[in-house]
């Protein structure tokens, strides 16, 4: 069934597509990627009042002070001043530019939650090879197996001129231009409203054969290979997982293994997906705001809106920060968060007939410039807003890219939040890591690292 809703006034005729349209665009339409659209499909022009500037290529030159041993990316706009602040006293004046989840935070935490709004900086950029791959994909990529997979794409964004919600979601899933990412001291924490907390430190290695343009024709459609190994607290040290995702879950479903240091055994983990519980406040596919196969939902492209969202958060993602200074109660320290006005794609997912999921409906807000999900809402079976999430992007001009950075899961019913990916008190992300050999992402290697 074809479903199409429209939000706001920014939906152009070419955005109005049916959720079952899986075809590539024509060569003529793809030329928009060098005229009125950016190479990944965003609008080049600014908005009517100038509060969103035109895209002029993004941030592509490394900043003074980079590189450094801590992988601490400088804040490119440290001199920017707060333009204005949204609080519980005035948020209704900006309601149309705030997500329902953000409005809920003002209502639930009127004395603690605020948004400092900074000038909009369209920093998103990608390597030239990524742009070239995206241009090729525009006329060749297609969805297959009812949206479970993508064919005809090799690196880059598969659908830079999306016609459906499924295409937009796949753009997000394939939006990392860096083929290998490493973090050796990432932080994870759950902060409950009563002040209790749980903390972890972990090492992470991610490799994307799909985005490794030197080998993409031989990658067997592997999207990501990810390894996570916990180092703190002591009771969890050595615990880890390896996950391998493909670009078509019908042909190659997720493979996963987990290592329990108490048992000293590696086990297959077939349930490590979809709505299997993860931590206290999230499920498996809440990781990275959204991850894994999109197959359980019908995705509808709602349209595009101007919204206040987290952006250019190098300060929050600095390893110089102290965990205690970030993870305040009842939410992340607002002094450290930068919000800007950006155009976002709004995509709604509802559980398919015959499928099941803990979240009956999800809404995603995808940055038009980077295709990263910046905000998310998750609704329970009765249609009530239950959990929300945000990512706090870091800009890495040395690649160049805008990456997810730290992200949060927030439970509006139970209270508390879950933050993952903070490099605080350690070393930042290496977005140009050397890809490990294939044996790194095996059960045997997982067991060795866990000892």
FENZI-V876248 format. One record per residue. N is the residue number from 1. RES is the residue in one letter. SS is DSSP state (H for helix, E for strand, L for the rest). OMEGA is omega in whole degrees, -180 to 180 (* if undefined). D_LAST is the distance of its C-alpha to the last C-alpha in Angstrom with 1 decimal. Layout:
n={N;N}
res={RES;RES}
ss={SS;SS}
omega={OMEGA;OMEGA}
d_last={D_LAST;D_LAST}
This chain:
n={1;2;3;4;5;6;7;8;9;10;11;12;13;14;15;16;17;18;19;20;21;22;23;24;25;26;27;28;29;30;31;32;33;34;35;36;37;38;39;40;41;42;43;44;45;46;47;48;49;50;51;52;53;54;55;56;57;58;59;60;61;62;63;64;65;66;67;68;69;70;71;72;73;74;75;76;77;78;79;80;81;82;83;84;85;86;87;88;89;90;91;92;93;94;95;96;97;98;99;100;101;102;103;104;105;106;107;108;109;110;111;112;113;114;115;116;117;118;119;120;121;122;123;124;125;126;127;128;129;130;131;132;133;134;135;136;137;138;139;140;141;142;143;144;145;146;147;148;149;150;151;152;153;154;155;156;157;158;159;160;161;162;163;164;165;166;167;168;169;170;171;172;173;174;175;176;177;178;179;180;181;182;183;184;185;186;187;188;189;190;191;192;193;194;195;196;197;198;199;200;201;202;203;204;205;206;207;208;209;210;211;212;213;214;215;216;217;218;219;220;221;222;223;224;225;226;227;228;229;230;231;232;233;234;235;236;237;238;239;240;241;242;243;244;245;246;247;248;249;250;251;252;253;254;255;256;257;258;259;260;261;262;263;264;265;266;267;268;269;270;271;272;273;274;275;276;277;278;279;280;281;282;283;284;285;286;287;288;289;290;291;292;293;294;295;296;297;298;299;300;301;302;303;304;305;306;307;308;309;310;311;312;313;314;315;316;317;318;319;320;321;322;323;324;325;326;327;328;329;330;331;332;333;334;335;336;337;338;339;340;341;342;343;344;345;346;347;348;349;350;351;352;353;354;355;356;357;358;359;360;361;362;363;364;365;366;367;368;369;370;371;372;373;374;375;376;377;378;379;380;381;382;383;384;385;386;387;388;389;390;391;392;393;394;395;396;397;398;399;400;401;402;403;404;405;406;407;408;409;410;411;412;413;414;415;416;417;418;419;420;421;422;423;424;425;426;427;428;429;430;431;432;433;434;435;436;437;438;439;440;441;442;443;444;445;446;447;448;449;450;451}
res={X;X;X;X;X;X;X;X;X;X;X;X;X;X;X;X;X;X;X;X;X;X;X;X;X;X;X;X;X;X;X;X;X;X;X;X;X;X;X;X;X;X;X;X;X;X;X;X;X;X;X;X;X;X;X;X;X;X;X;X;X;X;X;X;X;X;X;X;X;X;X;X;X;X;X;X;X;X;X;X;X;X;X;X;X;X;X;X;X;X;X;X;X;X;X;X;X;X;X;X;X;X;X;X;X;X;X;X;X;X;X;X;X;X;X;X;X;X;X;X;X;X;X;X;X;X;X;X;X;X;X;X;X;X;X;X;X;X;X;X;X;X;X;X;X;X;X;X;X;X;X;X;X;X;X;X;X;X;X;X;X;X;X;X;X;X;X;X;X;X;X;X;X;X;X;X;X;X;X;X;X;X;X;X;X;X;X;X;X;X;X;X;X;X;X;X;X;X;X;X;X;X;X;X;X;X;X;X;X;X;X;X;X;X;X;X;X;X;X;X;X;X;X;X;X;X;X;X;X;X;X;X;X;X;X;X;X;X;X;X;X;X;X;X;X;X;X;X;X;X;X;X;X;X;X;X;X;X;X;X;X;X;X;X;X;X;X;X;X;X;X;X;X;X;X;X;X;X;X;X;X;X;X;X;X;X;X;X;X;X;X;X;X;X;X;X;X;X;X;X;X;X;X;X;X;X;X;X;X;X;X;X;X;X;X;X;X;X;X;X;X;X;X;X;X;X;X;X;X;X;X;X;X;X;X;X;X;X;X;X;X;X;X;X;X;X;X;X;X;X;X;X;X;X;X;X;X;X;X;X;X;X;X;X;X;X;X;X;X;X;X;X;X;X;X;X;X;X;X;X;X;X;X;X;X;X;X;X;X;X;X;X;X;X;X;X;X;X;X;X;X;X;X;X;X;X;X;X;X;X;X;X;X;X;X;X;X;X;X;X;X;X;X;X;X;X;X;X;X;X;X;X;X;X;X;X;X;X;X;X;X;X;X;X;X;X;X;X;X;X;X}
ss={L;L;L;L;L;L;L;L;L;L;L;L;H;H;H;L;L;L;L;L;L;L;L;L;L;L;H;H;H;H;H;H;H;H;L;L;E;L;L;L;L;L;E;L;L;L;L;L;L;L;L;L;L;L;L;L;L;L;L;L;L;L;L;L;L;L;L;L;L;L;L;L;L;L;L;L;L;L;L;L;L;L;L;E;E;E;L;L;L;L;H;H;H;H;H;H;H;L;L;H;H;H;H;H;H;H;H;H;L;L;L;L;L;L;E;E;E;L;L;L;L;L;L;L;L;L;L;H;H;H;H;H;H;H;H;H;H;H;L;L;L;E;E;E;L;L;L;L;E;E;E;L;L;L;L;L;L;L;L;L;L;L;L;L;H;H;H;H;H;H;H;H;H;L;L;L;L;L;L;E;E;E;E;E;E;E;E;E;E;E;E;L;L;L;L;L;E;E;E;E;E;E;E;E;E;E;E;L;H;H;H;L;L;L;L;H;H;H;L;L;L;E;E;E;E;E;E;E;E;E;E;E;L;H;H;H;L;L;L;E;E;E;E;E;E;E;L;E;L;L;L;L;L;L;E;E;E;E;E;E;L;L;L;L;E;E;E;E;L;L;L;L;L;L;L;L;E;L;L;L;L;L;E;H;H;H;L;L;L;L;L;L;L;L;L;L;E;E;E;E;E;E;E;E;E;E;E;E;E;E;L;L;L;L;L;L;L;L;L;L;L;L;H;H;H;H;L;L;L;L;L;L;L;H;H;H;L;L;E;E;E;E;E;E;E;E;E;E;E;E;E;L;L;L;L;L;L;L;L;L;E;E;E;E;E;E;E;L;L;L;L;L;E;E;E;E;E;E;E;L;L;L;L;L;E;E;E;E;E;E;E;E;E;E;E;E;L;L;L;L;E;E;E;E;E;E;E;E;E;E;E;L;L;L;L;L;E;E;E;E;E;E;L;L;L;L;L;L;L;E;L;L;L;L;L;L;L;H;H;H;H;L;H;H;H;H;H;H;H;H;L}
omega={-179;180;177;175;-179;174;173;-175;-173;-177;178;-178;-176;179;-173;-177;176;-175;179;179;-174;-172;172;179;-179;175;-180;-180;-180;179;176;-179;175;179;-175;178;174;-179;176;170;177;174;179;-175;173;178;-170;-176;177;180;167;-178;173;175;-177;177;179;-178;-172;180;178;-175;175;-177;178;3;174;-174;-178;-174;179;-177;-179;174;-175;-176;-178;-180;179;176;175;180;174;-178;175;-180;178;-179;-175;-173;-179;176;-178;-170;-176;-180;176;177;175;178;179;177;179;179;177;-179;-177;-177;-173;-177;-171;-175;174;179;173;-176;-179;175;180;179;-179;-173;-172;176;179;175;-179;180;177;177;-179;178;179;179;178;-179;-174;-178;-177;-175;176;173;179;177;177;177;-180;-177;-180;173;176;177;178;-174;176;176;-176;-173;-176;174;-170;177;-176;177;179;178;180;179;178;174;177;-176;-177;-170;179;-179;-178;-176;-179;180;179;171;-177;-179;180;-177;177;-179;169;-179;180;-176;178;178;177;-178;173;-177;177;168;-177;171;-178;170;178;177;180;175;-180;-178;175;-169;178;-176;-170;179;-177;-170;179;176;176;-180;-179;163;-175;174;176;180;-178;179;177;-1;-175;-177;-179;-176;-179;178;-178;178;167;-179;177;179;178;176;174;-177;177;-179;-176;178;179;171;-179;176;177;179;177;-178;178;179;-174;-179;171;179;169;-177;-176;-179;-177;-178;176;-172;172;180;177;171;-174;-171;-178;173;-172;-175;167;-180;-178;-177;170;-179;179;-178;179;-166;-176;-177;162;-176;-179;176;-178;-178;-177;-180;169;-176;175;-173;175;-180;176;-175;176;180;179;-175;179;176;177;-180;172;-179;-177;180;-179;-169;178;177;7;180;180;-179;-177;178;-173;-173;177;175;178;175;179;172;-180;169;177;-177;-180;176;174;-176;180;174;-179;177;177;173;179;178;-179;-179;175;173;-178;179;-172;177;-178;-175;-175;-175;175;172;-178;180;-175;173;-178;-175;-179;-176;178;177;-180;177;-172;-177;178;179;177;166;-176;-167;173;178;-178;-174;-180;-179;-3;175;164;-176;-172;-174;177;176;-175;167;-176;178;-176;-179;-177;-174;180;-180;-177;180;-175;172;177;177;-175;177;-178;-178;-179;-177;171;-178;178;-179;175;180;178;177;-173;-176;-180;-176;179;179;-179;179;177;180;180;-179;-177;-178;*}
d_last={51.5;52.0;51.2;51.9;52.1;53.1;52.1;54.1;56.4;54.0;53.8;55.6;57.1;54.5;51.7;53.4;51.6;51.1;47.5;48.2;49.2;46.6;48.7;48.2;50.8;53.7;53.9;56.5;54.3;51.3;53.6;53.2;49.8;51.9;54.7;54.3;50.5;47.6;45.7;43.3;46.1;46.7;50.2;51.1;53.8;53.4;54.7;58.3;58.2;55.9;53.1;50.9;51.7;51.9;48.8;49.5;46.4;43.7;41.8;40.9;41.2;38.3;39.3;40.1;37.0;34.8;32.6;30.7;27.3;26.4;27.3;29.7;32.4;35.8;37.8;40.6;43.1;42.6;46.4;46.9;48.5;48.1;51.0;51.1;49.0;48.7;48.6;49.5;53.1;53.5;50.8;53.4;55.2;52.3;51.4;51.9;49.4;46.7;44.4;45.0;41.6;42.5;45.9;44.1;42.1;45.4;46.8;44.0;43.2;46.7;46.2;42.7;42.2;44.0;43.8;44.8;46.3;46.3;48.2;46.8;45.2;44.5;41.8;40.1;40.1;38.3;38.3;41.5;39.7;38.4;42.0;43.3;40.9;41.9;45.6;45.1;43.2;46.1;48.4;45.9;43.1;43.6;41.8;41.4;40.7;42.2;40.0;36.7;36.4;37.9;39.6;41.5;39.3;37.3;35.6;37.4;38.7;40.0;42.9;44.2;47.4;46.0;48.4;46.2;43.4;41.1;41.7;40.9;37.6;36.6;37.6;35.1;32.3;33.0;33.9;31.1;32.6;29.5;27.5;24.2;23.0;20.1;19.2;16.6;17.8;19.5;20.6;21.3;23.6;25.9;29.1;31.4;35.1;35.2;33.0;29.8;26.7;23.0;20.9;17.6;16.3;14.5;14.1;16.2;17.4;20.5;22.6;26.1;27.7;30.8;31.3;30.5;34.2;33.9;32.3;33.3;35.6;32.9;30.1;30.9;31.4;27.8;28.0;24.5;20.9;18.6;14.9;13.9;10.6;11.3;10.9;13.7;14.9;12.6;13.0;11.7;8.9;6.1;9.1;10.6;13.4;15.2;19.0;21.8;25.3;28.6;32.1;33.4;31.7;34.5;33.6;29.8;28.4;25.1;22.0;18.9;15.5;13.2;9.7;9.7;6.9;9.9;10.8;7.7;10.2;11.4;15.0;17.8;19.1;22.8;23.9;22.0;25.4;28.8;29.4;26.4;25.7;22.9;23.3;26.4;28.7;27.8;27.1;24.9;27.7;28.4;25.4;27.1;30.3;30.5;28.3;28.1;31.1;34.4;35.9;36.5;39.0;42.4;42.3;45.5;46.4;48.2;49.2;48.6;49.1;49.1;46.6;45.0;41.3;38.5;38.6;37.9;35.4;34.1;34.8;32.7;29.8;30.0;26.9;29.6;29.9;28.7;27.0;29.6;32.4;31.4;30.3;33.6;35.2;36.3;35.1;33.8;36.0;39.0;39.8;36.9;37.6;40.0;42.0;44.4;46.8;45.6;46.7;44.2;44.3;44.3;42.7;42.9;40.9;42.1;40.5;42.1;44.3;42.4;39.0;37.3;35.2;34.8;36.6;40.0;40.7;38.9;40.5;38.9;40.4;39.6;40.5;43.3;42.2;38.5;38.1;35.3;35.5;36.5;37.2;36.9;38.4;37.4;40.0;39.8;41.8;44.9;44.9;43.9;41.8;38.5;35.7;35.9;33.7;34.1;32.4;33.1;33.5;32.8;35.1;33.7;36.8;35.1;34.0;36.2;35.0;34.9;31.4;30.3;28.7;27.7;28.9;29.8;30.4;33.2;34.4;38.1;38.7;36.0;35.8;32.9;30.8;27.3;26.6;23.9;23.3;24.7;23.8;25.3;24.4;22.2;22.8;24.7;24.2;24.6;26.8;27.3;23.8;23.6;22.6;19.5;20.0;20.1;17.0;14.9;15.9;14.9;12.9;11.3;10.3;9.1;6.6;5.6;5.7;3.8;0.0}
